[in-house]
Amino acid sequence: MVLVILYSILITWASLARFIIPFKVGVQGSDKIGHFVAYFIFTIILFSFLFFSEKRNENFKQSLIKSSLICFFYGGLMELLQMLLTNYRSPEWNDMLANTSGIIFAVILLKTFENKLIIFNKKKSLIT
C-alpha cells in the first residue's frame, strides 16, 4: 500500500509541479513517453497491490479492471487539475492518450502472464 501511495504522490507532483529544465530535450514527444511509462508502472503497481494483498480477496480479473480504471481516471483527474489549479500547465488529449496507452500495454503484459501470476499468488497464499 505504501508503494501505491508514494507513486500516486509522485505522479501528482510530476503532473502539477512547475519544471524549469535548463536544457532542451531533443526527442520530440518525450513527455508523452514519460506519460506512457508513468501510467504503465502505475497500473502494474496498483494491480500488484490489489491482486497480491492478503487482506483483499480479489481475483485476477477484478484486480486488472480496478487497477486499469483507477489509473485511467487518475490520469484524467491530473489533466483536469492542471487546468484548474495551474497557469503554467495545460491539459492535453495526447497526454491522456499516452496514459491510456501505458495502461493498455500493462494490461496486455499482465494478461500474458496471467496463469503464472495466479499460480504464484496461490503458492504465496499456501506459504503464509
Beta strands, then each sheet from edge to edge (+ up, - down):
end
